[in-house]
Amino acid sequence: MAFRTRIRVRFGDEDHARIVYYPRLFHFFHVAFEDFFNEQGHPYRHVIDVERVGWPAVHVEADFEQAVRFGDELDVDVWVARVGRSSATFAYRARRAGETQDVARARVTVACIDMETFAPRPIPDAYRELFAQHGTQPIDAR
């Protein structure tokens, strides 16, 4: 089952054309990634600073379907598309709140690293279990 969070588009997210500048959508996806951990009992700050487990992005792909503007509220769905030994691929879908048309989709592969050495490490069991709970792609996702 996908995890969902809501993000409000702020004035500073727009560019001169008065649409959200595309790198901000990647920021929104990362906010959803943090919320994914935070809202399920794994505060992201604790994961990084105390458990010393990092999740840097190592591959990103995205499709931008519609312009997003200041004042929009986006529902961002997150699910885990793939889990490897020391990496996982998160899939994202953003839609305006209450609508069914995607405004953007992305897949972000993250490596699991030791924050002391920045070396890859196996994904801890607690996160494998969390990822397994959200490993089903929504039926209507592309």
N, CA, C and O of each residue as an XYZ file, in Angstrom:
568
protein
N       0.836     -1.177      0.000
C       0.000      0.000      0.000
C       0.887      1.249      0.000
O       1.897      1.312      0.702
N       0.495      2.223     -0.789
C       1.254      3.464     -0.866
C       1.055      4.301      0.393
O       0.006      4.251      1.035
N       2.074      5.061      0.723
C       2.023      6.066      1.784
C       1.681      7.388      1.107
O       2.173      7.660      0.012
N       0.845      8.214      1.737
C       0.460      9.507      1.153
C       0.742     10.638      2.131
O       0.510     10.521      3.334
N       1.250     11.737      1.578
C       1.428     12.964      2.348
C       0.949     14.126      1.484
O       0.898     14.017      0.259
N       0.601     15.228      2.123
C       0.124     16.413      1.392
C       1.144     17.529      1.533
O       1.676     17.777      2.615
N       1.408     18.202      0.408
C       2.388     19.291      0.364
C       1.728     20.505     -0.271
O       1.142     20.417     -1.349
N       1.832     21.640      0.413
C       1.292     22.901     -0.123
C       2.409     23.616     -0.902
O       3.524     23.777     -0.406
N       2.089     24.032     -2.112
C       3.047     24.757     -2.954
C       3.107     26.200     -2.475
O       2.086     26.879     -2.369
N       4.306     26.647     -2.193
C       4.535     27.997     -1.663
C       4.927     28.967     -2.773
O       5.315     28.559     -3.868
N       4.820     30.245     -2.472
C       5.172     31.307     -3.420
C       6.588     31.132     -3.955
O       6.818     31.297     -5.153
N       7.533     30.801     -3.090
C       8.929     30.669     -3.485
C       9.229     29.434     -4.327
O      10.353     29.272     -4.802
N       8.249     28.569     -4.518
C       8.455     27.375     -5.347
C       8.308     27.668     -6.834
O       8.723     26.869     -7.673
N       7.712     28.823     -7.161
C       7.494     29.181     -8.560
C       8.706     29.892     -9.154
O       9.494     30.518     -8.445
N       8.830     29.775    -10.479
C       9.874     30.500    -11.199
C       9.250     31.725    -11.885
O       8.096     32.065    -11.625
N      10.008     32.370    -12.746
C       9.548     33.587    -13.420
C       8.315     33.329    -14.290
O       7.524     34.243    -14.524
N       8.147     32.113    -14.763
C       6.984     31.770    -15.589
C       5.727     31.521    -14.748
O       4.662     31.227    -15.289
N       5.857     31.639    -13.436
C       4.759     31.443    -12.490
C       4.264     30.007    -12.456
O       3.077     29.751    -12.255
N       5.192     29.070    -12.655
C       4.928     27.650    -12.443
C       6.045     27.103    -11.566
O       7.122     27.692    -11.477
N       5.780     25.972    -10.918
C       6.795     25.394    -10.039
C       8.008     24.997    -10.868
O       7.898     24.279    -11.861
N       9.154     25.476    -10.440
C      10.434     25.162    -11.066
C      10.698     23.681    -10.832
O      10.628     23.213     -9.696
N      11.006     22.928    -11.909
C      11.026     21.470    -11.812
C      11.900     20.900    -10.695
O      11.519     19.873    -10.133
N      13.060     21.495    -10.326
C      13.804     20.907     -9.207
C      13.029     20.928     -7.889
O      13.291     20.119     -6.999
N      12.078     21.851     -7.765
C      11.263     21.891     -6.544
C      10.411     20.625     -6.430
O      10.137     20.166     -5.321
N       9.991     20.056     -7.559
C       9.233     18.807     -7.499
C      10.090     17.691     -6.914
O       9.590     16.851     -6.165
N      11.378     17.677     -7.251
C      12.269     16.694     -6.625
C      12.350     16.955     -5.120
O      12.411     16.013     -4.330
N      12.351     18.217     -4.726
C      12.338     18.557     -3.298
C      11.053     18.022     -2.652
O      11.100     17.450     -1.563
N       9.913     18.208     -3.318
C       8.652     17.703     -2.774
C       8.715     16.185     -2.599
O       8.220     15.652     -1.606
N       9.318     15.495     -3.556
C       9.436     14.039     -3.433
C      10.314     13.675     -2.234
O      10.044     12.700     -1.534
N      11.367     14.466     -2.002
C      12.204     14.176     -0.836
C      11.451     14.489      0.468
O      11.612     13.770      1.454
N      10.653     15.526      0.484
C       9.826     15.816      1.660
C       8.912     14.619      1.933
O       8.752     14.208      3.083
N       8.316     14.066      0.883
C       7.458     12.888      1.046
C       8.266     11.693      1.563
O       7.766     10.905      2.366
N       9.507     11.561      1.104
C      10.407     10.494      1.575
C      10.643     10.640      3.084
O      10.562      9.660      3.825
N      10.934     11.867      3.534
C      11.128     12.104      4.965
C       9.848     11.817      5.739
O       9.894     11.183      6.793
N       8.701     12.277      5.228
C       7.424     12.022      5.895
C       7.157     10.521      5.983
O       6.623     10.039      6.982
N       7.529      9.784      4.937
C       7.372      8.322      4.908
C       8.020      7.698      6.148
O       7.421      6.842      6.799
N       9.234      8.123      6.469
C       9.919      7.622      7.662
C       9.292      8.205      8.936
O       8.933      7.463      9.850
N       9.163      9.529      8.989
C       8.710     10.217     10.205
C       7.372      9.721     10.710
O       7.208      9.475     11.905
N       6.421      9.574      9.816
C       5.053      9.283     10.223
C       4.811      7.806     10.517
O       3.686      7.401     10.807
N       5.869      7.008     10.442
C       5.724      5.578     10.722
C       6.691      5.112     11.803
O       7.086      3.948     11.856
N       7.060      6.066     12.669
C       7.850      5.707     13.835
C       9.354      5.638     13.630
O      10.074      5.106     14.475
N       9.827      6.169     12.523
C      11.269      6.202     12.252
C      11.660      7.643     11.915
O      11.900      7.958     10.749
N      11.728      8.523     12.922
C      12.060      9.922     12.622
C      13.343     10.002     11.791
O      14.397      9.498     12.180
N      13.214     10.653     10.634
C      14.328     10.677      9.674
C      15.610     11.233     10.285
O      16.698     10.723     10.019
N      15.485     12.264     11.094
C      16.662     12.845     11.754
C      17.340     11.801     12.645
O      18.568     11.723     12.682
N      16.558     11.010     13.353
C      17.087      9.954     14.219
C      17.780      8.871     13.379
O      18.849      8.384     13.745
N      17.171      8.508     12.268
C      17.754      7.493     11.375
C      19.160      7.923     10.956
O      20.099      7.128     10.993
N      19.291      9.175     10.561
C      20.582      9.670     10.063
C      21.566      9.956     11.199
O      22.715      9.517     11.148
N      21.119     10.690     12.225
C      22.044     11.167     13.259
C      22.328     10.180     14.378
O      23.420     10.197     14.946
N      21.370      9.317     14.710
C      21.556      8.382     15.816
C      21.871      6.980     15.297
O      22.862      6.368     15.694
N      21.015      6.483     14.406
C      21.265      5.152     13.851
C      22.408      5.161     12.841
O      23.015      4.127     12.560
N      22.692      6.351     12.298
C      23.794      6.566     11.355
C      23.599      5.791     10.052
O      24.550      5.269      9.469
N      22.331      5.732      9.609
C      21.974      5.101      8.346
C      21.559      6.207      7.385
O      20.633      6.967      7.672
N      22.239      6.301      6.246
C      21.932      7.327      5.253
C      21.298      6.727      4.017
O      21.432      5.533      3.749
N      20.604      7.573      3.264
C      19.868      7.138      2.076
C      20.088      8.111      0.912
O      19.116      8.703      0.443
N      21.302      8.300      0.433
C      21.490      9.241     -0.671
C      20.910      8.708     -1.981
O      20.948      7.510     -2.261
N      20.376      9.629     -2.765
C      19.868      9.272     -4.088
C      21.041      8.959     -5.008
O      22.038      9.682     -5.032
N      20.910      7.876     -5.762
C      21.969      7.494     -6.711
C      21.457      7.433     -8.144
O      22.247      7.367     -9.086
N      20.128      7.455     -8.311
C      19.541      7.478     -9.654
C      18.151      8.084     -9.551
O      17.395      7.772     -8.631
N      17.814      8.962    -10.511
C      16.509      9.624    -10.518
C      15.980      9.645    -11.944
O      16.725      9.883    -12.895
N      14.683      9.391    -12.078
C      14.001      9.588    -13.355
C      12.627     10.162    -13.051
O      12.026      9.837    -12.028
N      12.130     11.017    -13.941
C      10.854     11.676    -13.659
C      10.123     12.028    -14.941
O      10.724     12.182    -16.004
N       8.818     12.150    -14.811
C       7.944     12.652    -15.864
C       7.115     13.768    -15.263
O       6.541     13.618    -14.184
N       7.055     14.895    -15.970
C       6.283     16.041    -15.524
C       5.112     16.203    -16.493
O       5.314     16.470    -17.677
N       3.902     16.044    -15.992
C       2.710     15.985    -16.844
C       1.948     17.300    -16.933
O       1.414     17.639    -17.990
N       1.893     18.047    -15.824
C       1.111     19.279    -15.784
C       1.859     20.332    -14.986
O       2.649     20.020    -14.094
N       1.593     21.587    -15.327
C       2.176     22.682    -14.550
C       1.568     22.692    -13.153
O       0.384     22.405    -12.974
N       2.391     23.024    -12.175
C       1.966     23.156    -10.791
C       2.204     24.606    -10.396
O       3.209     25.202    -10.782
N       1.279     25.174     -9.625
C       1.352     26.598     -9.309
C       1.238     26.862     -7.804
O       0.776     26.027     -7.026
N       1.683     28.064     -7.441
C       1.545     28.566     -6.075
C       0.105     28.380     -5.614
O      -0.834     28.724     -6.333
N      -0.065     27.835     -4.411
C      -1.388     27.624     -3.836
C      -1.928     26.226     -4.034
O      -2.840     25.811     -3.319
N      -1.376     25.478     -5.006
C      -1.826     24.094     -5.184
C      -1.466     23.279     -3.945
O      -0.452     23.533     -3.296
N      -2.295     22.312     -3.631
C      -1.959     21.313     -2.626
C      -1.789     20.001     -3.369
O      -2.658     19.586     -4.136
N      -0.660     19.357     -3.130
C      -0.360     18.110     -3.811
C      -0.449     16.936     -2.848
O       0.080     16.984     -1.738
N      -1.121     15.891     -3.286
C      -1.054     14.614     -2.593
C       0.073     13.840     -3.268
O       0.042     13.600     -4.474
N       1.059     13.458     -2.481
C       2.197     12.715     -3.013
C       2.141     11.307     -2.435
O       2.223     11.111     -1.222
N       2.001     10.335     -3.329
C       2.017      8.929     -2.944
C       3.434      8.401     -3.083
O       4.149      8.729     -4.030
N       3.825      7.575     -2.117
C       5.168      6.965     -2.094
C       4.976      5.471     -1.910
O       4.209      5.036     -1.052
N       5.673      4.689     -2.715
C       5.724      3.253     -2.493
C       7.112      2.755     -2.870
O       7.868      3.440     -3.558
N       7.429      1.569     -2.413
C       8.748      0.997     -2.661
C       8.619      0.032     -3.832
O       7.956     -1.001     -3.737
N       9.262      0.387     -4.930
C       9.162     -0.399     -6.158
C      10.145     -1.565     -6.193
O       9.898     -2.575     -6.853
N      11.255     -1.420     -5.483
C      12.270     -2.469     -5.505
C      13.143     -2.351     -4.272
O      13.458     -1.245     -3.835
N      13.538     -3.492     -3.705
C      14.472     -3.519     -2.582
C      15.588     -4.486     -2.930
O      15.341     -5.645     -3.263
N      16.811     -3.998     -2.850
C      17.984     -4.838     -3.062
C      18.705     -5.061     -1.743
O      18.149     -4.815     -0.672
N      19.936     -5.523     -1.824
C      20.725     -5.761     -0.608
C      21.056     -4.449      0.090
O      20.907     -4.339      1.307
N      21.504     -3.453     -0.672
C      21.912     -2.180     -0.071
C      21.345     -0.975     -0.828
O      21.897      0.124     -0.764
N      20.253     -1.190     -1.534
C      19.591     -0.071     -2.211
C      18.102     -0.372     -2.330
O      17.665     -1.517     -2.216
N      17.343      0.684     -2.562
C      15.902      0.552     -2.763
C      15.461      1.626     -3.746
O      16.061      2.698     -3.826
N      14.410      1.325     -4.489
C      13.849      2.293     -5.419
C      12.469      2.702     -4.921
O      11.577      1.871     -4.751
N      12.319      4.004     -4.691
C      11.058      4.583     -4.259
C      10.366      5.186     -5.475
O      10.997      5.847     -6.300
N       9.067      4.953     -5.575
C       8.265      5.539     -6.647
C       7.364      6.602     -6.039
O       6.879      6.461     -4.916
N       7.150      7.666     -6.800
C       6.362      8.805     -6.336
C       5.347      9.183     -7.401
O       5.607      9.083     -8.600
N       4.188      9.618     -6.935
C       3.167     10.143     -7.823
C       2.593     11.369     -7.135
O       2.181     11.295     -5.978
N       2.560     12.498     -7.835
C       1.980     13.733     -7.288
C       0.738     14.095     -8.079
O       0.722     14.076     -9.310
N      -0.306     14.426     -7.327
C      -1.577     14.868     -7.907
C      -2.086     16.040     -7.092
O      -1.823     16.131     -5.893
N      -2.820     16.944     -7.746
C      -3.494     17.975     -6.974
C      -4.485     17.285     -6.045
O      -5.129     16.308     -6.428
N      -4.602     17.794     -4.832
C      -5.494     17.199     -3.837
C      -6.899     17.063     -4.414
O      -7.458     18.015     -4.959
N      -7.452     15.869     -4.285
C      -8.808     15.610     -4.749
C      -8.936     15.299     -6.222
O     -10.041     15.041     -6.700
N      -7.827     15.316     -6.963
C      -7.886     15.032     -8.399
C      -7.239     13.680     -8.696
O      -6.538     13.114     -7.856
N      -7.485     13.176     -9.897
C      -6.972     11.852    -10.258
C      -5.865     11.901    -11.310
O      -5.219     10.884    -11.565
N      -5.638     13.042    -11.914
C      -4.612     13.172    -12.958
C      -3.248     13.439    -12.323
O      -3.119     14.326    -11.479
N      -2.236     12.679    -12.724
C      -0.880     12.911    -12.228
C      -0.353     14.247    -12.735
O      -0.562     14.603    -13.895
N       0.327     14.983    -11.865
C       1.060     16.167    -12.319
C       2.536     15.819    -12.503
O       3.229     16.437    -13.312
N       3.012     14.826    -11.749
C       4.402     14.382    -11.886
C       4.543     12.987    -11.291
O       3.811     12.596    -10.381
N       5.509     12.249    -11.835
C       5.864     10.923    -11.326
C       7.382     10.834    -11.304
O       8.064     11.454    -12.120
N       7.901     10.061    -10.365
C       9.357      9.879    -10.306
C       9.682      8.531     -9.695
O       8.874      7.926     -8.991
N      10.885      8.084     -9.985
C      11.484      6.912     -9.337
C      12.860      7.355     -8.883
O      13.650      7.882     -9.666
N      13.135      7.135     -7.609
C      14.420      7.534     -7.031
C      15.027      6.307     -6.364
O      14.442      5.727     -5.449
N      16.211      5.920     -6.837
C      16.936      4.828     -6.207
C      17.871      5.430     -5.176
O      18.634      6.351     -5.466
N      17.796      4.889     -3.961
C      18.655      5.339     -2.869
C      19.573      4.194     -2.458
O      19.193      3.024     -2.499
N      20.774      4.552     -2.066
C      21.707      3.572     -1.509
C      21.606      3.647      0.006
O      21.414      4.724      0.570
N      21.733      2.522      0.649
C      21.801      2.494      2.104
C      23.281      2.581      2.475
O      24.081      1.735      2.075
N      23.636      3.616      3.245
C      25.057      3.805      3.575
C      25.259      3.956      5.077
O      24.342      4.312      5.817
N      26.474      3.679      5.499
C      26.940      3.936      6.860
C      27.340      5.401      6.905
O      28.217      5.821      6.150
N      26.718      6.183      7.771
C      26.994      7.625      7.816
C      28.391      7.962      8.334
O      28.840      9.098      8.181
N      29.082      7.007      8.940
C      30.457      7.252      9.394
C      31.444      7.138      8.241
O      32.371      7.938      8.118
N      31.230      6.125      7.395
C      32.205      5.832      6.332
C      31.697      6.186      4.940
O      32.480      6.244      3.992
N      30.404      6.421      4.810
C      29.729      6.643      3.530
C      29.840      5.436      2.603
O      29.653      5.557      1.392
N      30.139      4.293      3.167
C      30.221      3.044      2.408
C      28.842      2.382      2.384
O      28.067      2.520      3.331
N      28.539      1.661      1.298
C      27.272      0.925      1.265
C      27.193     -0.075      2.411
O      28.202     -0.621      2.856
N      25.978     -0.299      2.871
C      25.748     -1.293      3.913
C      24.423     -1.987      3.614
O      23.571     -1.423      2.928
N      24.243     -3.198      4.119
C      22.957     -3.861      3.917
C      21.827     -3.066      4.576
O      22.018     -2.453      5.626
N      20.672     -3.083      3.959
C      19.508     -2.407      4.535
C      19.135     -3.123      5.832
O      18.911     -4.334      5.821
N      19.065     -2.396      6.947
C      18.671     -3.028      8.220
C      17.272     -3.648      8.149
O      16.399     -3.170      7.425
N      17.086     -4.708      8.908
C      15.815     -5.440      8.895
C      14.611     -4.550      9.184
O      13.561     -4.724      8.565
N      14.738     -3.605     10.106
C      13.603     -2.729     10.445
C      13.121     -1.964      9.216
O      11.920     -1.749      9.052
N      14.042     -1.555      8.359
C      13.668     -0.810      7.154
C      13.167     -1.744      6.066
O      12.288     -1.373      5.289
N      13.711     -2.941      5.999
C      13.180     -3.933      5.057
C      11.705     -4.199      5.371
O      10.876     -4.296      4.466
N      11.391     -4.314      6.653
C       9.997     -4.545      7.063
C       9.120     -3.351      6.698
O       8.019     -3.527      6.178
N       9.606     -2.129      6.971
C       8.862     -0.921      6.614
C       8.629     -0.858      5.110
O       7.519     -0.580      4.657
N       9.684     -1.118      4.339
C       9.573     -1.054      2.880
C       8.593     -2.108      2.371
O       7.842     -1.848      1.431
N       8.592     -3.297      2.981
C       7.681     -4.370      2.558
C       6.222     -3.958      2.756
O       5.356     -4.367      1.983
N       5.943     -3.157      3.780
C       4.571     -2.693      4.034
C       4.075     -1.763      2.939
O       2.869     -1.588      2.765
N       5.001     -1.169      2.205
C       4.646     -0.175      1.179
C       5.197     -0.580     -0.179
O       5.583      0.266     -0.986
N       5.228     -1.877     -0.417
C       5.808     -2.376     -1.654
C       4.827     -2.644     -2.763
O       5.214     -3.148     -3.817
N       3.563     -2.320     -2.559
C       2.567     -2.562     -3.578
C       2.305     -1.280     -4.347
O       1.915     -0.266     -3.768
N       2.516     -1.328     -5.626
C       2.264     -0.165     -6.471
C       0.771      0.073     -6.584
O       0.019     -0.879     -6.795
N       0.312      1.324     -6.450
C      -1.107      1.613     -6.643
C      -1.576      1.126     -8.029
O      -0.838      1.231     -9.009
N      -2.774      0.608     -8.098
C      -3.299      0.005     -9.323
C      -3.295      0.971    -10.484
O      -2.988      0.568    -11.607
N      -3.625      2.234    -10.258
C      -3.751      3.182    -11.367
C      -2.458      3.932    -11.650
O      -2.470      4.885    -12.429
N      -1.347      3.537    -11.045
C      -0.068      4.213    -11.321
C       0.495      3.699    -12.635
O       0.267      2.554    -13.023
N       1.234      4.566    -13.310
C       1.849      4.167    -14.585
C       3.164      3.508    -14.366
O       3.821      3.108    -15.327
